[in-house]
């Protein structure tokens, strides 16, 4: 399957999942074009918090999507150091650090993306400690761990940056919280830069995915020049 065919097939799966979620009223808002804010996201976060990987973690990197807001809240309540990416990684320091010990607002407030941006400390990749657990959002995922985001590619770059900097070791798990309707019983086509998840957490259950290889870092050939130019941390490396 060539690059265009892979891209088209990925989009077909996204559209199918978005349509199902909307038809079943499984989100709090319309899902098309975004990481779905699914009903039961709080229950999925609680179930994730019962997993040993969560309980043993001290540093969590989570996405800023609304669906993962309960994850961010539970992390801060548990006293974990929390990192989020800046929107579209479009800042010279592309990650936000939220320290639960010095928060000027409640964990519930700090978990909200725009509040987090106000109270967090911007940091560069090399200012971050090793990450114990990564939590990402997904549009669709299968039991093998193959996933689809909304198609922008930022999640892949975030993970690649941390991987390249040695902040995600081989034993660090990547989890995603999703609605059960987002777990598809089908093959998801993958590109060379795509990462797989290790844990799929729905409000009802945890699916442990089989072992797999991850991209070792940024795959420059997969990035368009315009995207590199818009992300300072990448543009600087290409100078």
C-alpha positions as CSV (number, residue, x, y, z in Angstrom):
1,X,0.0,0.0,0.0
2,X,1.6,3.3,-1.1
3,X,1.7,6.4,1.1
4,X,-1.5,8.0,-0.4
5,X,-3.4,4.7,0.0
6,X,-2.4,4.4,3.6
7,X,-3.4,8.0,4.3
8,X,-6.8,7.5,2.6
9,X,-7.5,4.2,4.5
10,X,-6.6,5.9,7.8
11,X,-9.0,8.7,7.1
12,X,-11.8,6.2,6.2
13,X,-11.4,4.5,9.6
14,X,-11.4,7.8,11.4
15,X,-14.6,8.9,9.6
16,X,-16.2,5.5,10.4
17,X,-15.4,5.8,14.1
18,X,-16.5,9.4,14.3
19,X,-19.8,8.6,12.6
20,X,-20.4,5.6,15.0
21,X,-19.6,7.8,18.1
22,X,-22.0,10.5,17.0
23,X,-24.7,8.1,16.0
24,X,-24.5,6.4,19.5
25,X,-24.3,9.8,21.3
26,X,-21.0,8.5,22.9
27,X,-19.3,11.9,23.2
28,X,-20.2,15.1,25.0
29,X,-19.6,17.1,21.9
30,X,-19.4,16.3,18.2
31,X,-16.4,14.0,17.5
32,X,-15.5,14.8,13.9
33,X,-12.0,16.2,13.3
34,X,-10.8,15.8,16.9
35,X,-9.8,13.4,19.6
36,X,-13.3,12.4,20.9
37,X,-14.3,13.6,24.3
38,X,-16.0,10.3,25.0
39,X,-18.7,9.6,27.7
40,X,-17.0,7.7,30.5
41,X,-13.6,9.3,30.2
42,X,-13.5,9.7,34.0
43,X,-14.2,6.0,34.5
44,X,-11.5,5.1,32.1
45,X,-9.0,7.3,33.9
46,X,-9.9,5.6,37.2
47,X,-9.4,2.2,35.7
48,X,-6.0,3.3,34.4
49,X,-5.1,4.5,37.8
50,X,-5.5,1.0,39.1
51,X,-2.9,-0.4,36.7
52,X,0.6,-1.1,38.2
53,X,2.2,1.0,35.5
54,X,0.3,4.0,36.8
55,X,0.8,3.2,40.5
56,X,4.5,2.9,40.1
57,X,4.9,6.1,38.0
58,X,6.1,9.4,39.3
59,X,6.4,11.3,36.0
60,X,3.5,11.2,33.5
61,X,3.4,12.7,30.1
62,X,-0.3,13.2,29.0
63,X,-1.9,14.9,26.0
64,X,-3.9,18.1,26.4
65,X,-7.1,16.8,24.9
66,X,-10.4,17.0,26.8
67,X,-10.9,13.2,26.8
68,X,-7.7,12.9,28.9
69,X,-8.5,15.7,31.3
70,X,-9.6,13.2,34.0
71,X,-6.2,11.4,33.6
72,X,-4.4,14.7,34.2
73,X,-6.5,15.5,37.2
74,X,-5.8,12.1,38.8
75,X,-2.1,12.4,38.1
76,X,-2.0,15.7,39.9
77,X,-4.1,14.5,42.8
78,X,-1.7,11.6,43.2
79,X,1.2,13.9,43.4
80,X,2.7,12.9,40.1
81,X,4.8,15.3,38.0
82,X,2.8,16.1,34.8
83,X,4.0,17.1,31.4
84,X,1.8,18.2,28.5
85,X,2.8,19.4,25.0
86,X,2.3,23.0,24.0
87,X,-0.4,23.4,21.3
88,X,1.0,22.1,18.0
89,X,4.4,22.1,19.7
90,X,4.6,25.7,18.4
91,X,6.7,27.1,21.2
92,X,10.4,27.3,21.7
93,X,10.0,25.2,24.8
94,X,7.5,22.7,23.5
95,X,6.3,21.1,26.8
96,X,4.5,22.3,29.9
97,X,5.6,21.1,33.4
98,X,2.9,21.1,36.1
99,X,4.3,20.5,39.6
100,X,1.5,19.3,42.0
101,X,3.5,20.6,45.0
102,X,3.5,24.2,43.9
103,X,0.1,24.5,42.2
104,X,-1.7,27.8,42.8
105,X,-5.0,26.2,41.8
106,X,-6.8,22.9,42.5
107,X,-5.9,19.8,40.5
108,X,-9.3,19.9,38.9
109,X,-8.6,23.4,37.6
110,X,-5.0,22.7,36.6
111,X,-6.2,19.6,34.6
112,X,-8.1,21.9,32.2
113,X,-5.9,22.7,29.3
114,X,-6.1,26.5,29.2
115,X,-5.7,26.8,33.0
116,X,-2.7,24.4,32.8
117,X,-1.1,26.6,30.2
118,X,-1.4,29.6,32.5
119,X,0.1,27.9,35.6
120,X,2.6,25.5,34.0
121,X,6.3,26.1,33.4
122,X,7.4,25.8,29.8
123,X,10.3,23.4,29.4
124,X,12.5,22.1,26.6
125,X,12.9,18.4,26.1
126,X,16.4,18.4,27.7
127,X,15.0,20.0,30.8
128,X,12.6,17.0,31.4
129,X,13.3,14.0,33.6
130,X,12.7,10.5,32.3
131,X,9.0,9.7,31.8
132,X,7.4,6.8,33.6
133,X,4.1,6.6,31.7
134,X,2.8,8.2,28.5
135,X,-0.9,8.7,28.0
136,X,-2.2,9.6,24.6
137,X,-5.5,10.3,22.9
138,X,-6.8,8.3,20.0
139,X,-9.6,8.3,17.4
140,X,-9.3,4.6,16.8
141,X,-7.2,1.7,18.1
142,X,-7.1,-2.0,17.7
143,X,-6.0,-4.8,20.1
144,X,-2.6,-5.0,18.5
145,X,-1.9,-1.5,19.7
146,X,-2.1,0.2,16.3
147,X,-3.8,3.6,16.7
148,X,-5.0,6.6,14.8
149,X,-5.0,10.2,16.1
150,X,-6.9,12.9,14.3
151,X,-4.3,13.0,11.5
152,X,-2.2,16.0,12.4
153,X,0.9,14.0,13.4
154,X,1.8,15.9,16.6
155,X,1.5,12.9,19.0
156,X,4.0,11.0,16.9
157,X,6.4,13.9,17.0
158,X,6.0,14.3,20.8
159,X,6.8,10.6,21.4
160,X,9.6,10.7,18.9
161,X,11.2,13.7,20.6
162,X,11.1,12.0,24.0
163,X,12.3,8.7,22.6
164,X,15.2,10.4,20.9
165,X,16.2,12.3,24.1
166,X,16.2,9.0,26.0
167,X,13.3,10.0,28.2
168,X,11.1,7.0,27.2
169,X,12.9,3.7,28.0
170,X,11.9,0.4,26.4
171,X,9.9,-0.6,29.5
172,X,7.9,2.6,29.7
173,X,4.3,1.9,28.7
174,X,2.2,4.1,26.4
175,X,-1.5,4.1,27.2
176,X,-4.6,5.5,25.6
177,X,-8.0,6.1,27.1
178,X,-11.0,5.6,24.7
179,X,-14.6,4.7,24.4
180,X,-15.2,1.0,23.7
181,X,-16.6,2.0,20.2
182,X,-13.2,3.4,19.4
183,X,-11.6,-0.1,19.7
184,X,-11.9,-1.5,16.2
185,X,-11.8,-5.1,15.1
186,X,-9.8,-4.4,12.0
187,X,-6.3,-3.8,10.8
188,X,-5.1,-0.2,11.0
189,X,-2.6,0.7,8.3
190,X,0.6,2.2,9.8
191,X,3.3,4.5,8.5
192,X,7.0,4.3,9.6
193,X,6.6,7.1,12.1
194,X,3.5,5.7,13.8
195,X,3.9,4.4,17.4
196,X,1.7,1.7,18.9
197,X,0.2,1.7,22.4
198,X,0.8,-0.9,25.1
199,X,-2.5,-0.3,27.1
200,X,-6.0,0.5,25.8
201,X,-8.2,1.6,28.6
202,X,-12.0,1.9,28.1
203,X,-14.4,2.7,31.0
204,X,-15.1,-1.1,31.2
205,X,-11.7,-2.8,30.7
206,X,-8.0,-2.7,30.1
207,X,-6.5,-4.3,27.0
208,X,-2.8,-5.2,27.2
209,X,-1.3,-5.1,23.7
210,X,1.5,-7.4,22.5
211,X,5.1,-6.2,22.5
212,X,6.2,-4.2,19.5
213,X,9.0,-2.0,18.2
214,X,8.8,1.8,18.4
215,X,10.3,4.4,16.0
216,X,13.6,5.4,17.6
217,X,13.2,9.1,17.0
218,X,12.3,11.7,14.5
219,X,11.9,10.3,11.0
220,X,12.8,13.4,9.0
221,X,11.8,12.0,5.7
222,X,8.2,11.6,6.9
223,X,7.9,15.3,7.8
224,X,6.9,18.1,5.4
225,X,9.1,21.2,5.3
226,X,6.2,23.4,6.3
227,X,5.6,21.3,9.5
228,X,9.3,21.4,10.4
229,X,9.3,25.2,10.0
230,X,6.2,25.6,12.3
231,X,7.7,23.6,15.1
232,X,10.7,25.5,16.6
233,X,12.3,22.4,18.3
234,X,12.4,20.7,14.8
235,X,13.4,23.8,12.9
236,X,16.4,24.4,15.2
237,X,17.6,20.9,14.6
238,X,17.5,21.4,10.9
239,X,19.5,24.6,10.9
